[in-house]
Amino acid sequence: MKLMKGKTVLITGGASGIGKIMVRLFLEREAKVIIWDINGSKIDETILELAGKGDVLGFTIDVSDIDQIKETALKVKQEIGGVDVLINNAGIVAGKYFHEHTTLDILKTMEINANAPMFITKEFLSGMLDKNSGQICNIASSGGLISNPKMSVYAASKWSLIGWSDSLRIEMKQLKKNISVTTIMPYYINTRMFDGVKSKIPILEPESAALTIVKAIERKKRMVTIPGYLYRFTRLGQGFMSIDVFDWFAGKVLGIYKTMEHFTGRKK
């Protein structure tokens, strides 16, 4: 049974990384897919590569710009109609100590990682409420569960995203609306975004991570960490260990606090 057959799926950051893989996976499930991405040439490449698999189209947009979000959402609604599944996937990371961040670094990270999912969802949620149907998936991070050096602003944005996303889920439940909200919290994924990261915990492969996310949406799961044990580990550790002991365990034993030491990230 193809649960996504005939559905319209919008994926931000859909022209590269796990976003692009999810585009393919949803096309294989016979959904119509809309890509939002800042890189127009990457959108064209993705559409050219995947057009044979189904109905895919794209819009070039900077999701840190509220006006562009409103204008592009209006185009989608006028030209295509409503969106059945919204996946807020676009994200950035600076990978610096906090004092090294510029004001622009901080603003852009919060605008793209934390604010954009809220503004984009706001544009499409009213349509979902009208038909009492829809799914929203927010790609957060394990960085929203555990503090980490050289990720302070990124962690702030993802902690924010997790709190908003799950609050939205509870609101839809309280209002008795048939709108599901899925919050995804993956560990590092082996994409260009996290080039240079070194980790004792295995870094996730993009294909398997994307498939896990798509299956979570199909099953309307609420909160998903990848790998699955991550949520329980962090919450139990933080609940039962003192701060000093948890810092020792996360930093020395698991090596999490050193993962960003050689970070280079995606080069422009």
C-alpha positions in Angstrom: 0.0 0.0 0.0 1.5 3.3 -1.1 0.6 5.7 1.6 2.0 8.7 -0.2 0.5 8.0 -3.6 -1.1 11.2 -5.0 0.0 13.3 -2.1 1.8 16.7 -2.7 5.0 16.9 -0.7 7.0 20.1 -0.2 10.7 19.7 0.9 12.8 22.6 1.8 16.5 22.2 1.1 15.4 19.5 -1.4 18.2 19.9 -4.0 21.0 18.4 -2.1 21.9 16.0 0.8 19.1 14.1 2.5 16.6 16.5 1.0 17.4 15.3 -2.5 17.3 11.7 -1.4 13.8 12.3 0.1 12.7 13.8 -3.2 13.5 10.5 -4.9 12.0 8.4 -2.2 8.7 10.2 -2.4 8.6 10.1 -6.2 9.1 6.4 -5.9 6.0 6.4 -3.7 4.1 8.2 -6.5 3.8 11.5 -4.7 4.1 14.9 -6.4 7.2 16.6 -5.0 7.9 20.4 -4.7 11.5 21.4 -4.0 12.3 24.6 -2.3 16.0 25.5 -2.3 18.3 28.5 -2.4 20.4 27.0 -5.2 18.5 27.3 -8.5 21.1 25.3 -10.6 20.9 22.5 -8.1 17.1 22.4 -8.4 17.5 22.2 -12.1 20.0 19.3 -11.8 17.7 17.4 -9.4 14.6 17.8 -11.6 16.6 16.7 -14.7 17.9 13.7 -12.8 14.6 12.6 -11.2 11.9 13.8 -13.7 11.6 10.3 -15.1 10.5 9.0 -11.7 7.5 11.2 -11.4 6.0 14.7 -11.0 8.7 17.1 -9.5 9.1 20.8 -9.7 11.1 23.5 -7.9 11.2 27.0 -6.6 14.3 29.0 -5.9 13.9 30.6 -2.5 16.0 32.0 0.4 14.0 30.7 3.4 15.7 33.2 5.7 13.6 35.9 3.9 10.0 36.1 5.2 8.8 38.0 2.1 10.2 35.3 -0.2 8.5 32.7 2.0 5.1 34.4 1.6 5.5 35.1 -2.1 6.7 31.6 -2.9 4.0 30.0 -0.8 1.4 32.0 -2.6 2.8 30.8 -6.0 2.6 27.2 -4.8 -1.0 27.6 -3.7 -2.1 29.4 -6.9 -0.2 27.2 -9.3 -0.4 23.8 -7.6 -2.9 23.9 -4.7 -2.5 22.8 -1.2 0.4 20.8 0.3 -0.4 17.5 2.0 3.1 16.9 3.5 5.5 19.7 4.5 9.1 18.8 5.3 11.1 21.6 6.9 14.6 20.2 6.1 16.7 23.3 5.1 19.5 24.1 7.6 22.9 25.5 8.1 25.7 25.3 10.7 28.7 27.7 11.2 30.9 25.4 13.4 32.6 28.0 15.4 33.1 28.9 19.1 30.3 31.3 20.1 32.7 34.4 20.4 33.9 33.7 16.8 30.4 34.1 15.3 29.5 37.3 13.5 26.1 38.9 14.0 25.2 37.6 10.5 26.2 34.0 11.4 23.8 34.1 14.4 20.9 35.8 12.5 21.2 33.4 9.5 21.4 30.3 11.6 18.3 31.2 13.7 16.4 32.5 10.6 17.0 29.3 8.6 17.0 26.6 11.3 14.4 28.0 13.8 12.3 30.8 12.2 11.8 29.5 8.7 10.1 26.2 9.7 7.5 28.3 11.7 6.9 30.9 8.9 6.7 28.2 6.2 4.3 26.1 8.3 2.2 29.1 9.0 1.7 29.6 5.2 0.4 26.1 4.7 -1.2 25.1 8.0 -4.4 27.1 7.3 -5.1 24.9 4.2 -4.4 21.8 6.2 -6.8 23.0 9.0 -9.5 23.8 6.4 -9.5 20.2 5.0 -8.6 18.7 8.4 -5.7 16.7 6.9 -2.0 17.1 6.6 1.5 16.2 7.8 4.3 18.3 9.0 7.8 17.0 9.5 10.6 19.1 11.1 14.2 18.0 10.7 15.8 19.0 13.9 19.0 17.5 15.3 20.5 15.5 18.2 22.3 18.9 18.7 18.9 20.0 20.0 19.2 17.3 22.8 22.8 17.7 23.9 25.1 20.7 24.3 28.2 20.7 22.1 31.2 23.0 21.7 31.4 24.9 18.4 27.7 24.3 17.9 26.2 26.8 20.4 24.1 28.8 17.9 23.2 25.7 15.9 22.2 23.9 19.1 20.1 27.0 20.1 18.3 26.9 16.8 17.6 23.1 17.0 16.5 23.2 20.7 14.1 25.9 19.6 12.8 23.8 16.6 12.2 20.8 18.8 10.2 22.8 21.4 8.1 24.5 18.8 7.5 21.3 16.7 6.3 19.1 19.5 4.2 21.9 21.0 2.5 22.2 17.5 1.9 18.4 17.6 0.1 18.8 21.0 -1.9 21.8 19.8 -3.2 19.7 16.8 -4.1 16.9 19.2 -5.8 19.3 21.6 -7.8 20.8 18.8 -8.7 17.3 17.5 -7.3 18.0 14.1 -6.2 15.2 11.8 -2.8 16.9 11.3 0.3 14.9 12.4 3.6 16.5 13.4 6.9 14.5 13.3 10.1 15.8 14.9 13.3 14.2 13.6 16.5 14.4 15.6 19.4 12.8 13.7 23.0 12.4 14.7 25.6 13.7 12.3 24.8 12.7 8.7 27.6 12.0 6.2 26.8 15.0 3.9 28.8 18.0 2.8 27.2 20.0 5.6 29.2 18.2 8.2 32.5 17.7 6.3 35.4 17.2 8.7 33.4 15.9 11.7 35.1 13.0 13.5 33.0 10.8 15.8 33.3 7.7 18.0 29.5 7.2 17.5 29.0 6.1 13.9 28.1 8.9 11.5 24.8 8.3 9.7 24.7 7.4 6.0 22.4 9.8 4.0 20.4 7.1 2.2 19.4 5.2 5.4 18.8 8.4 7.3 16.5 9.7 4.6 14.6 6.4 4.4 14.1 6.4 8.2 12.6 9.9 7.9 10.3 9.0 5.1 9.1 5.9 6.9 8.5 7.9 10.1 6.3 10.3 8.1 4.4 7.4 6.6 3.8 5.9 10.0 3.0 9.4 11.5 5.5 9.0 14.3 5.8 11.8 16.7 9.5 12.1 17.8 12.3 10.1 16.2 16.0 10.1 17.0 18.4 8.5 14.6 19.8 6.2 15.9 16.8 5.3 18.0 18.6 5.0 21.3 19.9 8.6 21.3 16.8 10.2 22.9 16.7 7.7 25.8 20.4 7.9 26.3 20.6 11.7 26.5 17.4 12.1 28.6 18.3 9.4 31.1 22.0 10.6 31.3 21.0 14.2 31.9 18.3 13.1 34.4 20.4 10.8 36.5 24.0 12.1 36.2 25.4 15.2 37.7 26.5 17.8 35.2 30.1 17.0 35.8 29.6 13.3 35.4 27.5 13.8 32.2 30.2 16.1 30.8 32.8 13.4 31.5 30.7 10.7 29.9 29.7 12.7 26.8 33.0 14.4 26.4 35.6 11.8 27.4 33.9 8.4 27.0 31.8 9.1 23.9 34.0 12.0 22.5 31.0 14.1 21.5 32.5 17.3 22.7 35.4 16.9 20.3 33.4 16.0 17.2 33.6 19.5 15.7 37.4 20.0 16.2 38.2 19.3 12.6 34.9 20.6 11.1 35.2 22.3 7.7 31.7 22.2 6.4 30.3 22.6 3.0 32.5 25.0 0.9 30.7 27.6 -1.1 
